[in-house]
Amino acid sequence: MRKPLPAVFAVTAILQGGELLASEQAGGGSVNWLDATSSLAAGLAYALIAIVLAGLVLRRRELALRTLAWLLVACAVAAAAGRLVDAVLVWQPWYRLDSTLGAFEAIVAWSALLSLIVIAPWTRGMLGLSAGEQKSRRGTIEYQRVEEQFKLAFEASPNAAFLVDEAGKITLVNSQSQQLFGYNQMELVGQNIEILIPPRLQQMYREFRHRFLASPVALPRGEALDLCGLRKDGSEFPVEVGLNPVRTSRGLTVLVSVVDLSERRRSEDALRRANRTLLDRNREMEQFVYTVSHDLKSPLVTILGFVGMLREDVAEGRLQDIEDAIGRIAGAAQHMSDLINDLLELSRIGRARHTLLEIDMETLVRGITAGLRTQLNKAGLALQIQPEMPRVMADRARIAQVFENLITNAIKYGASAVQPRLEIGFEDREAEVRFYVKDNGRGIAPEFHDKIFGLFQRLETDQEGTGVGLAIVARVMEVHGGRVWVESASEQGATFWLAFPKLHNGVHS
Amino acid sequence: MKPKTIRFLLVEDDDDHAAIILRGLKGSRVPSLTNRVRDGLEALSYLRRKEPFADADRPDVVLLDLKLPKLSGHEVLRAVKSDPDLRAIPVVVLTTSNADADRDQAYRLHANSYLVKPMDFVQFRQMVQDMNLYWGHWNQAAPS
């Protein structure tokens, strides 16, 4: 046996001392309190460490190295058990248990060590790594949240939106697209987006798509394609299509947004119509002002002309023609007054709100002819009114005016036949109710049939009429949504027709 | 030398205006004889010597109103100036209208002159008499 080193002596001595104590214990005697308490303390500590560590691992789900952590928990448990048994050994000879636990402890410790070594490079910046994984986890969560937001936005878009792959196949649709085109999701996903385009426009779309795929940039609004969309039921509607490229790891996806232009087109059309109406009305107005100022000049020339002549005559004592001159002046002034009144009436027809009532046309017509009884008799007109006239939704006063004008015209121009006749009747048609005022007088040549409804158009030298009568008739009919026209030929009488449109529910309007 | 009597054809539908014109011509230095028709169709019948105007004399000047029944003054002008027999007759438009459109149209259709009826008798008479003097005395008509 070699001579041991002095250090070894010291250590052996201590250890031997320990052994002595142990053998002393075994035989009874003084208890090694230091041994007992330190073992107990350590054991307790290890146990608590195990518990806390376990709790940590369980609670922090994102904690990396779960395997390692559990192994360390196991180490702590083994150590705790070992040390607690050590404490017991001070009193009880549980050597076998102690050894077993020691073996267990050794196995667990080595497992932990191996686990550590395996992931050692990784563990070098362990604190940093955990944060990295956490960042990555946070990154994943962030990504999920963004994806969620995209899905919500996609779904909530007021426009129909599709995700289409490079081949043109639909991969995602939102509810608007389903609503707009009348398909449900399952009918759309997997289909080529061209099923939503009318066949005649598919070529145009394909060319557009090729151009787009060649250099995929999001198209600004103005360059979106004007197309028609084809619904499931076969109906078409105007659309504006925008293409947006979305580069994903799976290649190029195209976000196709489709805007329904029907409403916009309707508004545009309405606007255009309103504009045209405005321009027409403007021109009408200019024409009106022009015509009025000219037609008022004529009576003024008369008035001032005869005033001048009167002055001279009176100054020179020529009094025989004074009465005549005064009469002409008065007549011209009255004519101006009539003209102005008729024009005001005409303008009022366009402006005023009308109260529409159901009118008994027969009563109305009979009332007017009764009022014109004297003139009718004077002209020798035989009157005939068709009975059981239909009722019409109209402005009573205006319609009365219309009939009065027409009947008066007939008296003036239509009573030239040998046996002058005046017929007032109606024709009940599918879409409209027609009334007519017919005379057998000298008639109106076809080339004048449109002219006579114009302002101040007079065929005969009509000193009494203002030339506004038929213009008023035309305007009143226009305002009622109806129309007026004349059927006539020279020497073959004239029939003036009035048409009132009917409403769907059978009520005349 | 006694001036020759000038013959006017007055195409005027308004009786009052016709009366004023005739009165205006009275007492003029150049004696005149005026025949009146009331609308465009009558005017052409007269000029073409159709019934009932078969015996009508050819007028020296036509005084033409624009606002006429049946056939407008412009239409009469067009007819006269496109008729080789009639186009040499001077046509003086005499109207209430001073509208650009009316004047433009009248000259396009080769009106010889365009007069606007004044709103004052004294002026009216002066104008008519000056017109009478100009066409009846100074103007040299085309050879017949």
Interface residues (C-beta under 8 A of the other chain):
Chain A: Y290 H294 K297 S298 L300 V301 T302 L304 G305 F306 V307 G308 M309 R311 E312 R328 G331 A332 R458 L459 E460 T461 D462 Q463
Chain B: D13 D14 D15 D16 H17 A19 I20 R23 R38 D39 K67 P69 K70 T96 S97 A99 K117 P118 M119 D120 F121 V122 F124 R125
